[in-house]
């Protein structure tokens, strides 16, 4: 029984005021206009300290520690995980603490099965586009922080954005993640909206950005409504850490220092009409066990309030950057634990898209793909103007973090193909209105697979025709032949065969 369940039970047994001695105290306090603070975990609350309740996290961690060797319990949780229906934050925590080697191996095996069941061999590809690194915050882990005098500050003009997008289109990208530092003067919402309009307007050869996700600072309902009207895809905002005390230390000054404002941002985004939101923490900043539980509680909160959990969950780890030494953070997460976290997020939130960036090495990304990751960036530049800058020094002097996987997009695509994955540039669900609760309905019952499989094949064919090297093209055609029979819907499968022929003849942008 969770702390929330216990609290609910206690409330149900508490007599009405006047029949319980405790009521006298409440009545006296009320008469004196005092409002006693009662800590309460409530996933349906819109208050950050209630849906991410510190006491509930700490109680969960204590309980998980106590049951880390409880084999009957752990085995029952693994049986539940096999159903691909998800796990609660408390159940996932118990498996995170699990000290039974054979059961830990079973966690990885089941994660692989769930990943295959829901996503098959499909891996969605995207690239980040950094508009500006001006920022007023003083986050201790980010080189964009306002006190950093070493980094070269840049803000792209609309013409420079156009050039960046054309360069990305020439690589083959169809999906971008827009990023910018928080600065009311340099990066106001008007600049972001103008940039979105510019990006969507660019048609270059066969290139077209079909989905633009956005990762910018927490803002108002009104501004989220403007982003929705601008037809963005997913709004992503990483919590960094859910520990309120550590959060304050990591964010000394600036708008981001307001823990509640930041943590409640996804609710405001959904209130503003944005159907799809993305979560994430920066593992290694603080205690990973605490943030793991907080992340899952946030997902449960969105599901409880909006009927829609997170569209994506990202799993970045602290890494080197200008003015940032990751060794100064004492909570670094080793690879084996990190991969266990990936596997357990997949089991806890089976429907969500899981994202891993080029922060991680090719080796780590390869291992994570098997366990739960369904979206990766490729050919990424984390500097402002990085896709058109020719001088590597300029790239490094304005980058947000060092990339460990520096392969080109074509190299990443070929690597995926050689490892029997189906790279996907699909953006169909967003453009077909399969977002929010509608997407989740399809995702949870497995019906989305037919759409995704067919669309992945069609977009892969486009890439092979327009951008791939000869070696990648050969590998890709072989994978398409293997993956096409896996489209279970006969109507979709037959239509895909005809559309593949039309793509080869020069037509583009088919989707189911």
Secondary structure by P-SEA (a helix, b strand, c coil): ccaaaaaaaaaaacccccccaaaaaaaaaaaacbbbbbbccccccccccccccaaaaaaaaaaaaaaccaaaaaaaaaaaaaacccccaaaaaaaaacccaaaaaaaaaaaaaaaaaccccbbbbbbbbbccccccccccccccccccccbbbbbbcaaaaaaaaaaaaaacccbbbbbbccccccccaaaaaaaaaaaaacccccccccbbbbbcccccaaaaaaaaaacccbbbbbcccccaaaaaaaccccccccaaaaaaaaaaaaaacccbbbbbcccccccaaaaaaaaaaaaaaaaaaccccccbbbbbccccccccccccccccccaaaaaaaaaaaaaacccbbbbbcccccaaaaaaaaacccccccccccccccccccccaaaaaacccccccccccaaaaaaaaaaabbbbbcccccccccccaaaaaaaaaaccaaaaaaaaaaaaaaaaaaccccaaaaaaaaaaaaaaccccccaaaaaaaaaaaaaaaaccccccc
